[in-house]
Amino acid sequence: MRSLEAVAADVRAGALDPVELVEEALSRATDAAALNAVVHLDAEGARKAAAAHDRSGALAGVPVLVKEIVEVEGLPYRCGSASMDETDRHDAEVVRRLRAAGAIVIGLSHTHEFAYGCTGTSNRVGPCRNPHDPSRMTGGSSSGSAAAVAAGVVPLAIGTDTAGSVRIPAALCGVVGFKPAYDTLPVDRVFPLSQSLDHVGVLTQTSADAAYALSALGGLGEFEVRKPHLGVAANPEYLQVTPEVGRAWCAALESLDVVEVRLPDWSDSFVTAANVQGPEAVANHRGRTLDRYQPDVRQRLREAAEVQPADYELAKHHAIAITAELDAVLEQVDAVLLPTVLTTAPLITAADTADGGLEVRKQLLNNTRLANLTRHAAVSVPIPAQGLPVGLQVIAASNEQAAAVTCYLEAGGRVSTGGFVQI
């Protein structure tokens, strides 16, 4: 498997043709169509861009997918919803940066409708399916980005993360999901879920690729890969994992020197994050006609509307104190490790239970909301597991520190790397 850096270098040197790279990506997208990972394939536009490529840039010739809540000029803007169908849009800044770095956008990836869900099952075209087992969830909301990278459609995809939406699907699909610190990558022309918590991130096959892509997009400075001093979350709420996840988690820690650290109170931070997100989501959808929204998204907006203004203001203030608590922990260690998700990929049908998949959503979101509330860098990397993929989450004080730790783990063979899933 060639790295992003190697691919781009070969394109710049004339050893690889962007046209061939695009044709390979389009072919893989066609082969993987049943996964529903790609909701719009811009074959004509991608071929035209490849043919006119000047063979320059840090991402020269690299085919990329962009989550469909991010505006891309000339492509449909639907956000996964039957309530939207717009085309008169301009490139978001992150898309402009991709193009400036030489990447070629081949299409749009599946999102849970309006990015308001962690399962990846609610979209105008139906659920996104996990390449490891199409009967199972990808997680969400950056569902198609994770599934497409796992299936080898593209080596790089753009996602967004408000409560775990890059890291959850990365964990369930067995790829790397890097949520950089808040405001690292611009969110302009990205449909907002919660402006206080929204982050733009990247999904790749390896930690080295994630770091390289983030650097190419202007979101990462130089860093040194060295043996880190690592903390492991001691809060019991973060460790209520299924047996499959537990085995992989314990095996991953065996080869590491770690110390236990206590993160901010789980219940306090979880509720605080929810009380920040809810009112902002409601405000972002105010005035829109909800009758064509997916049922679970309508329900989530109804629940969010119950958060009182006083609770929102209190949560915004309390987030500052929780962030200071985590800052203090990260002064003691280079990064904190915890399972990304408590379970492996659930069946897609688990989202259709009488409670609207509430228990599944709790399992998926349990460990990821903290880093959105505190706005720290957080990365999910795949660790060796029997059967379905399992993710290990790294939370660090900076993007550079997160990249250094994940690249250290990868270089030492402590995380899974390899080719894409054969479908």
Residue pairs with C-beta under 8 A, 6 or more apart in sequence:
1 205
1 206
1 417
1 418
1 419
1 420
2 10
3 206
3 208
3 209
3 212
4 59
4 62
4 155
4 156
4 204
4 209
4 212
4 213
4 216
5 208
5 209
5 212
7 16
7 21
7 60
7 61
7 62
7 155
8 57
8 58
8 59
8 60
8 61
8 62
8 102
9 60
10 16
11 17
11 18
11 21
11 53
11 55
11 60
11 61
11 62
11 102
12 55
12 56
12 57
12 60
14 55
16 61
17 50
17 61
18 49
18 50
18 53
18 55
18 60
18 61
18 104
19 47
19 50
19 51
21 50
21 61
21 62
21 63
21 104
22 46
22 47
22 49
22 50
22 61
22 63
22 104
22 106
23 47
24 63
25 46
25 63
25 106
25 153
25 154
26 41
26 43
26 46
26 47
26 106
28 151
28 152
28 153
28 154
29 38
29 41
29 106
29 107
29 148
29 153
30 41
31 423
32 38
32 131
32 147
32 148
32 151
32 152
32 153
32 423
34 129
34 134
34 423
35 128
35 129
35 130
35 131
35 134
35 147
35 148
35 151
35 423
36 110
36 123
36 125
36 126
36 127
36 128
36 129
36 144
36 147
37 65
37 109
37 110
37 128
37 129
37 138
37 143
37 144
37 145
37 147
37 148
37 151
37 153
38 65
38 107
38 108
38 109
38 110
38 144
38 148
38 153
39 68
39 78
39 80
39 107
39 108
39 109
39 110
39 123
39 125
39 144
40 68
40 75
40 76
40 107
40 108
41 106
41 107
42 74
42 75
42 105
42 106
42 107
42 108
43 106
45 74
45 75
45 105
46 63
46 104
46 105
46 106
46 107
49 104
49 105
50 61
50 104
53 60
53 61
53 102
53 104
54 102
55 61
55 102
56 102
57 100
57 101
57 102
57 103
57 216
58 101
58 102
58 212
58 215
58 216
59 98
59 101
59 102
59 103
59 156
59 213
59 216
60 101
60 102
61 102
61 103
61 104
62 102
62 103
62 104
62 154
62 155
62 156
63 103
63 104
63 106
63 154
63 155
63 156
64 98
64 103
64 104
64 105
64 106
64 154
64 156
64 157
64 158
65 105
65 106
65 107
65 108
65 109
65 144
65 145
65 148
65 153
65 154
65 156
65 157
65 158
66 72
66 95
66 98
66 105
66 107
66 108
66 109
66 157
66 158
67 108
67 109
67 111
67 115
67 141
67 142
67 144
67 145
67 157
67 158
67 159
67 160
68 76
68 77
68 78
68 79
68 80
68 108
68 109
68 110
68 111
68 144
69 79
69 80
69 111
69 114
69 115
69 160
69 190
69 191
70 92
70 94
70 95
70 158
70 160
70 189
70 190
70 191
70 200
71 77
71 89
71 90
71 91
71 92
71 95
71 189
71 190
72 89
72 91
72 92
72 95
72 105
72 108
73 89
73 90
73 91
73 95
74 87
75 87
75 89
75 105
75 107
75 108
76 85
76 86
76 87
76 108
77 84
77 86
77 87
77 89
78 84
78 85
78 86
78 124
79 111
79 113
79 114
79 115
79 191
80 110
80 111
80 112
80 113
80 114
80 122
80 123
80 124
80 125
81 113
81 114
81 123
81 124
81 292
81 293
81 294
82 124
82 292
83 288
83 289
83 290
83 292
83 293
89 189
90 189
91 99
91 189
92 186
92 188
92 189
92 190
93 186
93 188
93 189
94 158
94 185
94 186
94 190
94 200
94 217
95 105
95 158
97 185
97 217
97 218
98 105
98 158
98 217
99 105
101 216
101 217
103 156
106 154
108 144
109 142
109 143
109 144
109 145
109 147
109 148
109 157
109 158
109 159
110 120
110 123
110 125
110 128
110 143
110 144
110 145
110 147
111 120
111 123
111 140
111 141
111 142
111 143
111 144
112 118
112 119
112 120
112 121
112 122
112 123
112 140
112 141
112 143
112 165
112 297
113 122
113 123
113 124
113 293
113 294
113 297
114 191
114 193
114 285
114 293
114 297
115 140
115 141
115 142
115 160
115 162
115 165
115 191
115 193
116 141
116 193
116 281
116 297
116 300
116 301
117 140
117 141
117 294
117 296
117 297
117 300
117 361
118 139
118 140
118 141
118 163
118 164
118 165
118 168
118 361
118 364
118 365
119 127
119 137
119 139
119 140
119 346
119 348
119 351
119 357
119 360
119 361
119 364
120 127
120 128
120 137
120 138
120 139
120 140
120 141
120 143
120 144
120 147
120 169
121 127
121 128
121 137
121 140
121 296
121 348
121 351
121 357
122 294
122 295
122 296
122 297
122 351
123 143
123 294
127 137
127 348
127 351
128 137
128 138
128 140
128 143
128 144
128 147
129 135
129 136
129 138
129 147
129 348
130 136
130 137
130 138
130 147
130 150
130 172
130 173
130 345
130 388
131 147
131 150
131 151
131 173
131 420
131 421
131 423
132 150
132 173
132 174
132 345
132 388
132 389
132 421
133 345
133 388
135 347
135 348
135 349
136 172
136 345
136 346
136 347
136 348
136 388
137 143
137 172
137 345
137 346
137 347
137 348
137 350
137 351
137 360
138 144
138 146
138 147
138 169
138 172
138 173
138 345
139 146
139 168
139 169
139 170
139 171
139 172
139 173
139 341
139 345
139 364
140 165
140 168
140 169
141 159
141 160
141 162
141 165
141 169
142 157
142 159
142 160
142 161
142 165
142 166
142 169
142 177
142 201
142 203
143 169
144 157
145 157
145 158
145 159
145 166
145 169
145 203
146 157
146 159
146 166
146 169
146 170
146 172
146 173
146 175
146 177
146 203
147 169
147 173
148 154
148 157
149 155
149 156
149 157
149 173
149 175
149 203
149 204
149 205
149 420
150 173
150 174
150 175
150 420
150 421
151 420
151 421
151 423
152 419
152 420
152 421
155 204
155 205
155 209
156 202
156 203
156 204
156 209
156 213
157 202
157 203
157 204
158 200
158 201
158 202
158 203
159 165
159 166
159 169
159 177
159 200
159 201
159 202
159 203
160 166
160 187
160 190
160 193
160 198
160 199
160 200
160 201
161 167
161 177
161 179
161 198
161 199
161 200
161 201
161 368
161 372
162 193
162 194
162 197
162 198
162 199
162 277
162 372
163 197
163 273
163 277
163 365
163 368
163 369
163 372
164 340
164 364
164 365
164 367
164 368
164 369
164 372
166 177
166 178
166 179
166 199
166 201
166 202
166 203
166 380
167 177
167 179
167 340
167 368
167 378
167 379
167 380
167 391
167 393
168 177
168 340
168 341
168 364
168 365
168 368
168 380
169 177
169 203
170 176
170 177
170 203
170 340
170 380
170 382
170 391
171 177
171 340
171 341
171 380
171 382
171 389
171 390
171 391
171 393
172 341
172 344
172 345
172 388
172 389
172 391
173 345
173 389
174 382
174 389
174 391
174 416
174 421
175 203
175 204
175 205
175 382
176 203
176 204
176 205
176 206
176 207
176 209
176 210
176 379
176 380
176 381
176 382
176 406
177 201
177 202
177 203
177 210
177 379
177 380
177 391
178 201
178 202
178 203
178 204
178 207
178 210
178 211
178 214
178 377
178 379
178 402
178 403
178 406
179 199
179 201
179 371
179 372
179 377
179 378
179 379
180 199
180 200
180 201
180 214
180 219
180 220
180 377
180 399
180 402
181 199
181 375
181 376
181 377
181 398
181 399
182 199
182 375
183 375
184 199
184 200
184 214
184 219
184 220
184 377
184 399
185 199
185 200
185 201
185 214
185 217
185 218
185 219
186 200
187 195
187 198
187 199
187 200
190 198
190 200
191 284
192 198
192 280
192 284
193 277
193 280
193 281
193 284
194 276
194 277
194 280
194 281
194 284
195 280
195 284
196 276
196 277
196 280
196 316
196 319
197 273
197 276
197 277
197 280
197 372
197 373
197 375
199 372
199 375
202 210
202 213
202 214
202 217
203 210
204 210
204 213
205 417
205 418
205 419
205 420
206 410
206 417
207 379
207 381
207 403
207 406
207 407
207 409
207 410
207 415
208 407
208 410
210 379
210 403
210 406
211 220
211 223
211 403
211 406
211 407
214 220
214 399
214 403
215 221
219 399
220 399
220 400
220 403
221 399
221 400
222 400
223 400
223 401
223 403
223 404
223 407
224 404
225 404
225 407
225 408
225 411
226 404
226 408
227 408
228 333
228 334
228 335
228 404
228 405
228 408
229 257
229 259
229 333
229 334
230 256
230 257
230 258
230 259
230 333
230 334
230 335
230 336
230 337
230 405
231 258
231 259
231 260
231 261
231 329
231 332
231 333
231 335
231 336
231 337
232 253
232 258
232 259
232 260
232 261
232 336
232 337
232 338
233 239
233 260
233 261
233 262
233 263
233 336
233 337
233 338
234 260
234 261
234 262
234 263
235 262
235 263
235 265
235 266
237 266
237 267
237 366
238 263
238 266
238 338
238 339
238 366
238 367
239 338
239 339
240 342
240 366
241 249
241 339
241 342
241 343
242 342
242 343
242 344
244 343
244 344
244 385
244 386
244 387
244 388
244 390
245 339
245 341
245 342
245 343
245 344
245 385
245 390
247 385
247 386
248 383
248 384
248 385
248 386
248 390
249 339
249 383
249 390
249 392
251 383
251 384
252 383
252 384
252 392
252 414
252 415
253 337
255 412
255 414
256 337
256 414
258 337
259 333
261 329
261 332
261 333
261 336
262 329
263 269
263 325
263 326
263 329
263 336
263 338
263 370
264 322
264 325
264 326
264 370
266 370
268 318
268 322
269 322
269 369
269 370
269 373
270 366
270 369
270 370
271 315
272 315
272 318
272 319
272 322
272 373
273 315
273 319
273 369
273 370
273 372
273 373
274 307
274 369
275 307
275 311
275 312
275 314
275 315
276 312
276 315
276 316
276 319
276 373
277 304
278 303
278 304
278 305
278 306
278 307
278 312
279 304
279 307
279 309
279 312
281 300
281 301
281 304
282 301
282 304
282 305
285 301
290 298
290 301
293 301
295 356
296 351
296 356
296 357
299 356
319 373
319 374
322 370
322 373
322 374
323 373
323 374
323 375
326 370
326 374
326 376
326 395
327 374
327 397
329 336
330 336
330 376
330 395
330 396
330 397
331 397
334 396
334 401
334 404
334 405
335 394
335 395
335 396
335 401
335 402
335 405
336 394
336 395
336 396
337 392
337 393
337 394
337 395
338 367
338 392
338 393
338 395
339 367
339 390
339 391
339 392
339 393
340 367
340 368
340 380
340 390
340 391
340 392
340 393
341 363
341 364
341 366
341 367
341 368
341 390
341 391
342 363
342 364
342 366
342 367
343 363
343 364
344 385
344 387
344 388
344 389
344 390
345 388
345 389
346 360
346 363
346 364
350 357
350 360
351 357
351 360
353 359
353 360
367 393
368 378
368 393
370 395
371 377
371 378
371 393
371 395
376 395
376 396
376 397
377 395
377 396
377 397
377 398
377 399
377 401
377 402
378 393
378 394
378 395
378 396
378 402
379 393
379 394
379 396
379 402
379 403
379 406
380 391
380 392
380 393
380 394
381 391
381 392
381 394
381 406
381 409
381 410
381 415
381 416
382 389
382 390
382 391
382 392
382 415
382 416
382 417
383 390
383 391
383 392
383 414
383 415
383 416
384 415
384 416
385 416
389 416
392 409
392 415
394 402
394 405
394 406
394 409
395 402
396 402
396 405
406 415
409 415
410 417
